[in-house]
Every structure is written in structure tokens, then in C-alpha cells.
Amino acid sequence: MKTDTTKDVKTAFVGKGGSGKTTLAALFTRYLAEDRSTGGSPPALLAIDADINQHLAVALGADPDEAAMLPALGDRLDEIKEYLRGDNPRIPSAAAMLKTTPPGAGSRLVRVEEHNPLYAGLVHRIGPVRLAVTGPFAADDLGVACYHSKVGAVELLLNHMLDGPGEYAVVDMTAGADSFASGLFTRFDLTFLVCEPTVRSVGVYRQYVGYARDHGVRVAVVGNKVDDADDVTFLREQVGDDLLCWIGRSGFVKAAERGRHLQIGDLEAGNAEALRVMRAALDGCVKDWRRYAAQAAEFHTRNAVAWGNARAGEDLTAQIDPDFVLQPATVAAR
């Protein structure tokens, strides 16, 4: 079977805590939702907050009280599993699914934008952006749960998401190397690493890139809080060709951080150009769906062998359908 290669649209924002990762994730998401430079209609777009701090909704313009009331993916993990398993004969029950379980024949797939029972209850509109949130690490979780069990809901969704040209899924990830606590970091076509012109921020970049490139994960650095040419020179010296663009100090961003959200057309010209460059880089990615499936199988096998098999009392690697590759041709054939 020939592997489809298509323009891909899953992206994540990572970086050191305090680097402006969530701010840039919100800015880029709003740019996608509001940009009319091509004269066309807005793209299919889904934003997901997978950061333990859960600030993306407010960064997009939600009232803090409204943001606190958004239903959480992490609280509906069993429901998500039940829906996605469909009638896949390799998965006898939702309880047998791990956060890494890949799709197979009979699984339900989701698109970036569609009507389905999961989206109806878990995706809400913040201005022009459709948003789903993982949910906060609550007091009841202290000492008994890991935040990455909640993030598992995002990994399952992305494993079962068939994205196409002109569709974008944007995920705000947990800061720093915590992003590597699951296979979620492999689910993206391009990862934007937000980097300040500081030694500490560059240190996080080096750590992240070291892990990511071992798994063929594309990373592009976006400089942030850049004041002058010396800042740009420092970033170029430290990250080299990985530096894609940078965001300068911004009155637009400062207003948003104080709760006043301007129209995206009011963004400074240089910063708007940086967002355009980011979108062009994302649009230029081409995904090998077969490799994407192989990565999902690899991390599912790791989790099954490490702890899943013992908990379930069965070999959960049998959930991997060797003849199924999530790609447009497979779905069309069904």
C-alpha cells in the first residue's frame, strides 16, 4: 500500500517555564483564526491546552471564571476511550485501552472540526477559537495521580485524528522536559520551541532537541522577548539554523496579558511577519503517515511492557493492528 504524504497541521508549543510559551501559542492560534490576508474563510482549527498550568483559555481572551468552568478532557478519559475504540475487535473494552493505544480497523477516527459526541461536550469556543482543555491538577490528585494520566486524553485524540490540508490542531504543552513523559511529543508535524535570549532558556532548548531528534521530531525555535539585534545574535549563536523567527517586545502582547485583547490586525508588523513565517513553516511540512503509525506503535509497546500488561493481565501489544495506517487512503478504502 502506498503511503500518503500530505500537508500536515498538528503543532505544539514547548519551552522553559516563563518563556512565553502559552502566550505565543495563543497568539499563533488567534492569527490562524483571524487572519484574512488570503481573502479566504478561516481554517478548521482546534486548540488544546495540555499544560499543567492551564492558562491558554485566558490567554485567548476567556474570563478567568469562565475558563475555570470549562469541562476537562482528563475528567472524561473513560468516555473518550469508549468512543474511540468503536468496534475495533482488538480492544474488548475501554478499560483495556492505554493512553497510547493506536487506532486500528473498527476504531472511530476524529477530524479537527466535525460534529461528534466528544466535541459536543468537551470543545468550547473562546472568541474565534475552538478550545479543549486537559484540566488542572486538582487537590484530589495530590499524591495519588500523575498529571500525564490526564494528558493521555490528548494523546488518544491525536492518535485517532485524521488531519488534512487547511486544518490545524495547536497544542500548548507542559513546560520543559516534562513533555517527554509520554509519547505525545511525537504526535506533531512541527514543534515550536519558544526560547528567550538567556542561558537558561537555551539550556532547555538543547535538552529538548537532544531528545526530539532521536525520534525524528521536527523542532523550530521561535525567539521571544527579543529587545534588539544583540538578542538575535545571541540566539543565532546558540541555536544556529533552528532559529526560525522571533517575537519582539510587544504592546499588543502586553495588553493581552493585562486582559485587553486587541484585534490581530493591530499586532506590530514585525511580529505579524513572524507569525506568517511560522505558518508557512508548518504548511510546508509533509508527513509520512506510515512513520507516524510506527511511532505510535513504539510508544504503545513501551507502555504496555513497562506497566500496562501487568495491570491488565494480558498482552496489550496485541492492540496494535499491523495492517492499519492512519492516512486518507486507508479511511477512503473503508
C-alpha positions in Angstrom: 0.0 0.0 0.0 1.4 3.4 -1.0 1.8 5.8 1.9 0.1 9.2 1.5 2.1 12.3 2.0 0.0 15.3 2.8 0.4 18.8 4.1 0.2 18.4 7.9 -1.2 20.6 10.6 -0.6 19.3 14.1 1.8 21.6 16.0 2.8 22.1 19.6 4.4 24.9 21.7 7.1 23.9 24.2 9.8 25.8 26.1 11.1 26.8 29.5 8.5 27.8 32.1 8.1 31.6 31.9 9.4 31.8 28.3 6.1 33.0 26.9 5.1 29.6 25.5 1.4 29.9 26.3 1.3 33.5 25.2 2.8 32.6 21.8 0.5 29.5 21.5 -2.5 31.8 22.0 -1.1 34.4 19.6 -0.4 31.9 16.8 -3.9 30.3 17.3 -5.6 33.7 17.1 -3.5 34.5 14.0 -4.8 31.3 12.3 -8.3 32.0 13.3 -8.4 35.7 12.4 -6.0 36.1 9.5 -7.8 37.2 6.3 -4.7 38.1 4.3 -5.6 35.5 1.7 -9.2 36.6 1.4 -10.4 33.1 2.3 -12.5 31.7 5.1 -10.9 30.7 8.4 -9.3 27.3 8.6 -10.6 24.3 10.6 -8.9 24.9 13.9 -8.7 23.2 17.3 -6.6 24.4 20.2 -5.8 22.1 23.1 -4.3 23.1 26.5 -2.1 20.3 27.7 -0.1 22.4 30.1 -0.4 21.6 33.9 -0.9 25.4 34.5 -4.0 25.6 32.2 -3.7 29.3 31.1 -4.5 29.0 27.4 -8.2 29.8 27.7 -7.4 33.1 29.5 -4.6 33.9 27.0 -7.2 33.5 24.2 -9.5 36.0 25.9 -11.7 34.0 28.3 -12.7 35.4 31.6 -10.9 33.5 34.4 -14.1 32.4 35.9 -15.3 31.1 32.5 -12.0 29.3 32.0 -12.3 27.6 35.4 -15.6 26.1 34.4 -14.5 24.5 31.1 -15.1 20.7 31.0 -11.8 18.8 31.2 -10.6 16.1 28.8 -8.8 14.4 31.7 -12.1 14.0 33.6 -13.7 12.2 30.7 -11.0 9.8 29.8 -13.2 6.7 30.0 -15.8 8.3 27.8 -13.1 9.3 25.3 -11.7 5.7 25.2 -15.2 4.2 24.8 -15.9 6.4 21.8 -12.6 6.0 20.1 -12.4 2.2 20.4 -15.6 1.9 18.3 -15.9 -1.7 17.3 -12.2 -2.5 17.0 -12.0 -6.2 17.7 -8.5 -5.9 19.2 -9.9 -3.7 22.1 -12.6 -5.6 24.1 -13.3 -2.7 26.4 -12.4 0.9 27.2 -10.7 -0.3 30.4 -8.2 -2.2 28.3 -7.1 0.9 26.5 -4.0 2.8 27.4 -3.3 6.5 26.6 -1.0 5.2 23.8 -3.5 2.7 22.2 -3.3 3.4 18.4 -6.3 3.1 16.1 -7.0 0.0 14.0 -9.7 -1.4 11.8 -13.0 -0.5 13.5 -11.7 2.4 15.6 -13.5 5.7 15.5 -11.5 8.5 14.0 -12.0 12.2 14.5 -11.3 15.2 12.3 -10.0 18.6 13.5 -13.5 20.0 13.1 -16.6 17.9 13.0 -19.8 17.1 14.9 -19.3 14.2 17.3 -20.3 13.4 20.9 -16.8 14.1 22.3 -16.5 17.6 20.8 -20.1 18.5 21.8 -19.3 18.1 25.4 -15.6 19.0 25.5 -14.8 21.7 22.9 -15.9 25.2 23.5 -15.5 28.4 21.6 -13.3 31.3 23.0 -13.9 34.1 20.6 -13.0 32.7 17.1 -11.1 29.7 18.6 -12.4 26.2 19.4 -10.7 25.0 22.6 -10.4 21.8 24.6 -8.6 21.7 27.9 -6.9 18.9 29.7 -8.0 20.2 33.1 -6.0 21.3 36.1 -4.0 19.2 38.5 -6.6 19.3 41.4 -6.2 18.9 45.1 -7.7 15.4 45.0 -4.8 14.4 42.6 -2.0 15.3 45.0 0.0 12.2 46.0 -2.2 9.8 44.1 -2.1 10.7 40.4 0.3 11.9 37.7 -0.6 14.8 35.5 0.4 12.8 32.5 -2.6 10.5 33.1 -4.8 13.5 32.2 -2.6 14.4 29.2 -3.3 10.8 28.0 -6.7 12.0 26.8 -4.9 14.4 24.3 -2.5 11.7 23.1 -5.5 9.4 22.4 -7.3 12.1 20.5 -4.3 12.9 18.4 -3.6 9.2 17.7 -7.1 9.0 16.3 -7.1 12.3 14.5 -7.1 12.3 10.7 -6.0 15.8 9.8 -5.9 17.2 6.3 -4.8 20.3 4.3 -6.1 23.6 5.7 -6.8 22.1 9.2 -4.8 23.0 12.3 -4.5 21.4 15.7 -2.4 23.6 18.1 -1.4 22.1 21.5 0.1 24.1 24.4 2.4 21.5 26.1 3.8 21.2 29.6 6.9 23.3 30.1 10.5 21.9 29.8 11.4 18.2 29.6 8.1 17.1 31.2 6.8 16.9 27.7 8.8 13.7 27.2 6.9 11.8 30.0 4.7 10.4 27.3 4.7 9.7 23.6 2.7 12.8 23.0 5.8 14.7 21.8 5.9 12.6 18.6 2.3 13.4 17.6 3.2 16.8 15.9 4.3 17.7 12.4 6.3 20.7 13.7 7.1 21.7 17.3 7.7 25.4 18.0 10.2 25.7 20.9 9.9 29.2 22.4 13.3 30.4 23.5 14.2 33.6 25.3 17.7 35.1 24.7 19.0 33.7 28.0 21.4 30.9 29.0 18.6 29.0 31.0 16.2 29.1 28.1 18.9 27.9 25.7 19.6 25.1 28.1 16.0 23.8 27.8 16.3 24.1 24.0 19.4 21.8 24.0 17.8 19.3 26.3 14.6 19.2 24.2 16.3 19.0 20.8 18.5 16.2 22.1 15.5 14.0 22.9 13.3 15.1 20.0 15.8 14.4 17.2 16.4 10.9 18.5 12.8 10.3 17.4 12.7 12.3 14.2 10.7 15.1 15.7 10.9 18.4 13.8 11.7 21.4 16.0 11.8 25.1 15.1 12.9 27.8 17.5 10.9 30.9 17.9 12.7 33.6 19.9 10.7 35.6 22.4 11.1 38.8 24.4 13.7 40.0 21.9 14.7 43.6 22.5 17.4 44.3 20.0 19.9 42.9 17.5 22.2 41.7 20.3 19.4 39.3 21.4 19.0 38.0 17.9 22.8 37.5 17.6 22.8 35.6 20.9 20.0 33.3 19.8 21.7 32.6 16.4 25.0 31.8 18.1 23.2 29.4 20.5 20.6 27.6 18.3 22.0 28.1 14.8 19.7 27.2 11.9 17.0 26.1 14.2 16.1 29.8 14.8 13.0 30.3 12.6 12.0 33.8 13.6 11.5 35.9 16.7 8.9 38.0 18.5 9.9 41.4 19.8 8.7 43.2 22.8 5.0 43.9 22.1 2.4 46.4 23.3 -0.2 44.0 21.7 1.0 41.1 23.9 1.3 43.3 27.0 -2.3 44.5 26.5 -3.5 40.8 26.3 -1.6 39.9 29.4 -3.5 42.7 31.2 -6.8 41.4 29.9 -7.3 43.7 26.9 -7.4 41.6 23.8 -6.9 43.7 20.6 -7.7 42.6 17.0 -4.9 40.6 15.4 -4.6 43.3 12.8 -3.3 45.6 15.5 -0.2 43.4 16.0 3.1 45.1 15.2 4.2 44.5 11.7 7.4 42.6 12.6 5.6 40.3 14.9 2.9 39.6 12.4 5.6 38.7 9.9 7.0 36.2 12.4 3.6 34.5 12.7 3.4 34.4 8.9 6.8 32.7 8.8 5.6 30.2 11.4 2.5 29.3 9.5 4.5 28.9 6.3 6.9 26.5 8.0 4.0 24.5 9.3 2.2 24.4 6.0 5.5 23.3 4.4 5.7 20.1 6.5 4.9 16.8 4.8 4.1 13.8 6.9 4.8 10.1 6.2 1.8 8.5 7.8 3.4 5.1 8.0 6.2 6.5 10.1 3.6 8.3 12.3 1.9 5.0 12.9 5.2 3.3 13.7 5.9 5.9 16.3 2.5 5.3 17.9 3.1 1.6 17.9 6.6 2.1 19.5 5.3 4.1 22.5 2.3 1.9 22.9 4.6 -1.1 23.1 6.8 0.7 25.7 3.9 1.5 27.9 2.4 -2.0 27.6 5.6 -3.7 28.5 6.6 -1.3 31.3 3.3 -1.4 33.2 0.2 -1.9 31.0 0.4 -5.7 30.6 0.8 -6.3 34.3 -2.1 -4.1 35.2 -4.4 -5.6 32.6 -3.3 -9.2 33.0 -2.9 -9.5 29.2 -0.6 -8.6 26.3 -1.8 -5.1 25.3 0.7 -5.0 22.4 -2.0 -7.1 20.6 -4.0 -3.9 20.3 -1.6 -2.8 17.5 -3.2 -3.5 14.1 -0.2 -4.2 11.8 -2.3 -3.7 8.7 -3.7 -0.3 9.7 -2.1 3.0 8.9 -4.0 6.2 9.8 -4.0 8.0 6.4 -6.5 9.4 4.0 -6.2 6.4 1.6 -7.0 3.9 4.4 -10.0 5.8 5.5 -11.3 6.2 1.9 -10.9 2.5 1.3 -13.1 1.8 4.3 
